[in-house]
Amino acid sequence: MKEILQSENEADERLLKEQPDKLIIKYQGIIRIIVKKFIASQMFRPDDFDDVVQAVNEDILKKIGIIQKQYNGLALLKTYFSTIVRNSCLKIHEKMRKEMRTISLEEAHPVEEEKVTNDLEIAHDIKRLDRILQYSHKKRGRILLCCKLYFQIPIDREDIFGCFANCKENDVVFLLDRFEFNIKKKSSNEVYQIFTPILNKYENKNNTEDAMRRWTEIRIFELLKVLNASPNRSNYTKESLKILMEKYSSIQL
């Protein structure tokens, strides 16, 4: 599995260097999936789909020279490209909302105006959360996976490999099967009884279930502290952080 991914990634890297236009064509599926996830999170309307896909492609074409210079091979090109697409979608979203806010108050419906403001705030906080996680560097994958498990948000392969880069396929299938929270919620004890042995296996440690729970709660406290710090001075709690994390996860590939 790892060898197949590596071989495909090498082919994609060659396209990036030699034929970037073909790489963009090849990655249209990624662009369309991410745009659909933004639509599912209500950051775009369904009838905006084609316009947003076109705008993303135009934005990436403008940036292709920068992408060629900045891609360093530390992550799969698909993963790197997905981040660029998500950032492009956020930029397009903000641009569209700013254009909507130019409508005069006399013409705008109060409820619509409030929704636009809320959408802008959510988009802004999603970007802030992403930056905070990026600053965690090597711990980003561990923090994101542990927080999603703590809040019982469904996980995907990217979450698992972000935490355990060498995770074996049987363990990936095991985790995905056990943590389909949208099907059945689990108790906190069940979550850590399942997850802690896998973490210990790949990190060669002997963490207890309580230690992992405390570690995750400390990380959540740190996220809240940064999100609520000045100059933004938000008022996030664990409950509202869970909602923000769900929104953030909904636009992750």
SULTAKA-V993788 format. One record per backbone hydrogen bond with DSSP energy under -1.0 kcal/mol. NH is the residue of the N-H (numbers start at 0). CO is the residue of the C=O. If there is no record, write none. Layout:
{{NH & CO} {NH & CO}}
This chain:
{{4 & 0} {5 & 1} {6 & 2} {7 & 3} {8 & 4} {9 & 5} {10 & 6} {11 & 7} {12 & 8} {13 & 9} {14 & 10} {15 & 11} {16 & 12} {17 & 13} {18 & 14} {22 & 18} {23 & 19} {24 & 20} {25 & 21} {26 & 22} {27 & 24} {30 & 26} {31 & 27} {32 & 28} {33 & 29} {34 & 30} {35 & 31} {36 & 32} {37 & 33} {38 & 34} {39 & 35} {40 & 36} {41 & 38} {42 & 37} {47 & 44} {48 & 45} {51 & 47} {52 & 48} {53 & 49} {54 & 50} {55 & 51} {56 & 52} {57 & 53} {58 & 54} {59 & 55} {60 & 56} {61 & 57} {62 & 58} {66 & 62} {67 & 63} {68 & 64} {69 & 65} {70 & 66} {79 & 75} {80 & 76} {81 & 77} {82 & 78} {83 & 79} {84 & 80} {85 & 81} {86 & 82} {87 & 83} {88 & 84} {89 & 85} {90 & 86} {91 & 87} {92 & 88} {93 & 89} {94 & 90} {95 & 91} {96 & 92} {97 & 93} {98 & 94} {99 & 95} {100 & 96} {102 & 99} {107 & 103} {112 & 108} {113 & 109} {114 & 110} {115 & 111} {116 & 112} {117 & 113} {118 & 114} {119 & 115} {120 & 116} {121 & 117} {122 & 118} {123 & 119} {124 & 120} {125 & 121} {126 & 122} {127 & 123} {128 & 124} {129 & 125} {130 & 126} {131 & 127} {132 & 128} {133 & 129} {134 & 130} {135 & 132} {136 & 133} {138 & 135} {139 & 136} {142 & 138} {143 & 139} {144 & 140} {145 & 141} {146 & 142} {147 & 143} {148 & 144} {149 & 145} {150 & 146} {152 & 147} {159 & 155} {160 & 156} {161 & 157} {162 & 158} {163 & 159} {166 & 163} {171 & 167} {172 & 168} {173 & 169} {174 & 170} {175 & 171} {176 & 172} {177 & 173} {178 & 174} {180 & 178} {182 & 179} {183 & 179} {190 & 186} {191 & 187} {192 & 188} {193 & 189} {194 & 190} {195 & 191} {198 & 194} {199 & 195} {200 & 196} {201 & 197} {202 & 198} {203 & 199} {204 & 199} {211 & 207} {212 & 208} {213 & 209} {214 & 210} {215 & 211} {216 & 212} {217 & 213} {218 & 214} {219 & 215} {220 & 216} {221 & 217} {222 & 218} {223 & 219} {224 & 220} {225 & 221} {226 & 222} {227 & 223} {232 & 228} {240 & 236} {241 & 237} {242 & 238} {243 & 239} {244 & 240} {245 & 241} {246 & 242} {247 & 243} {248 & 244} {249 & 245} {251 & 248}}
